[in-house]
Amino acid sequence: MAFSKLNRRAKIKRRIRKKISGTTLVPRLSVFRSNKQIYAQLIDDTKGVTLVAASSYKNKAADKKNKSDQAAVVGKEIASKAVKAGVETVVFDRNGYLYHGRVKSLADSAREGGLKF
């Protein structure tokens, strides 16, 4: 039986989320990738709260760049917001996407911005 792209990603996402969870001290850095935009948020799963969020949607620095460069801008933005909020270490949740392209670009720039994972 062949899985659709969404079913395949949902299966991978469940497998990842069984193993990782965010806390107040070490939140989960979750990435969502749509066809046009990329979103990232730091989540405290124990309280069910989003601590910090960033996206390429209506982001002046991300306009008129290719998607990988937009992801890098979002990664730097989420890292700077996280450092201001007092978070240095996170758990990376690629959300069922391959660690490649835009997801990798966001992760690399978040590391450059000061996040450890």
C-alpha positions, 0 to 999 in steps of 0.5 A: 500500500502506497502512502501519500506524501502527507501520510508518510510525513505524519508517520515520520512525525509520530515516530520523531515525537515519541522520542522528543519533548520540550520542557521549560529549560530545553524547549522544542524547536518545531519547524513547519514548511509550507510551499511559500513560507517557513515557520519556527517556534519554541514549544514547552510541551509540559505546559503546552505553550509556545515561548517564541515564534518566527516566520518568513510571512510578512518578514521584511528581511526575508522578502525577495530572497530564495526559500533557503535564504528565507529559512536562514533569516528565520533561523537567525530571528528565532535564535535571537528571540530565544536568547532574549528569552533566556533559552540557549539549548533546544531540542530540534523537531524537524516535523517529519521533513527531511533534514535537507534544504530549507530545514537544514538552512534554518537549523544551521543559522539558528546554531550560528545565532547561538542556539545549541542542539 
